[in-house]
C-alpha cells in the first residue's frame, strides 16, 4: 500500500460504474485532472447520453470489463445499491489486486468495500458535498467543493490527492462517523429545500404573488448568520418566548395539515431547546412555549 500511496498523483486508467448526476461530473473532473477515463458502464438512456456529453472519450462496456480493466474503479451508484454491487463483483471474482476502488456515497466509509479489499483492491470513500445536475455546469461547482474523505491511513495521501486534483477540498471523516456525517448533511440540505418550498407555498396562499422576492433577502441573511454565529443567530417569536405568536402559528399550520403542523411544532421545540440552552430564553418563557407546543391539535385541524 505504501508504494501505491507514493504514486497518488500518477496517471490512472479509470473505469466508471454508474454515470448519474454525481458520477458523470466526477468522472469528467478526473479526466480534466489528467487521468484516462477509458470505459463506463451506463444502463439507462439518460446515463448513456450523460456519458457521451461529459466523458466522450470513454467507451461504453459491460460491467465486468469496465471493472477488470481499470487502475481506479469509480462506483457512482445509489447508496442502497452499493453493498450488493461490491459483493456481486467479488462473487464474480472481477476485482483486481492493487486497483483503487472509489465510491461517492456519503453514507458509507470504506467498510462497504471489504469484499473488494478481500480480493486485493485498495478502498477509498470520496463524497462530494454538493448537489449535482449531471451536466457540465457541475465541473465549475467542483472547484473548491469539499469532499468527505475516508480511507485506510496509509491511503489517505492518495484519497486527498485525488480530491485536490479534481479541484476539491478534502475533509477527513473517520470511518465510524460516516453515518452521522451523512445524516447531518442530508438533514441540512434536503430538509432546507423542503422547508423553503413549503414556505413559498404558504406565502402564495397568503396572496403573495412573488414569494421569492420576499424571502430571498431574509433567508440569505438567516443562513449567513447561522453559519457564522450558530445559536447566536436565533431570532423570532420562539427565541423571544412569544407564546401568543407561536400559538397563532400552530393554528395556521394546523389548517395546512397535520404533517405541516407537526413539522412546525418539532422545529419550534428544537429551537426553544437551543434558545434555552444558550441563555437566550428564560425557563419561565420556555415553559409557556412548551405548553403551547404540547397542546393537541384543535378539532378544525386539517388532516
Secondary structure, 3 states (H helix, E strand, C coil): CHHHHHCCCCCCEEEEECCCHHHHHHHHHHHHCCCEEEEEECCCHHHHHHHHHHCCCCEECCHHHHHHCCCEEEECCCHHHHHHHHHHHHHCCCCCCCCEEEECCCCCCCHHHHHHHCCCCEEEEEEECCCCCCCCHHHHHCCCCEEEEEECHHHHHHHHHHHHHCCCEEEECCHHHHHHHHHHHHHHHHHHHHHHHHHHHHHHHCCCCCHHHHHHHHHHHHHHHHHHHHHHHCCCHHHHCCHHHHHHHHHHHHHHCHHHHHHHHHHHHHHHHHHHHCCCCCHHHHHHHHHHHHCCCCCCCCC
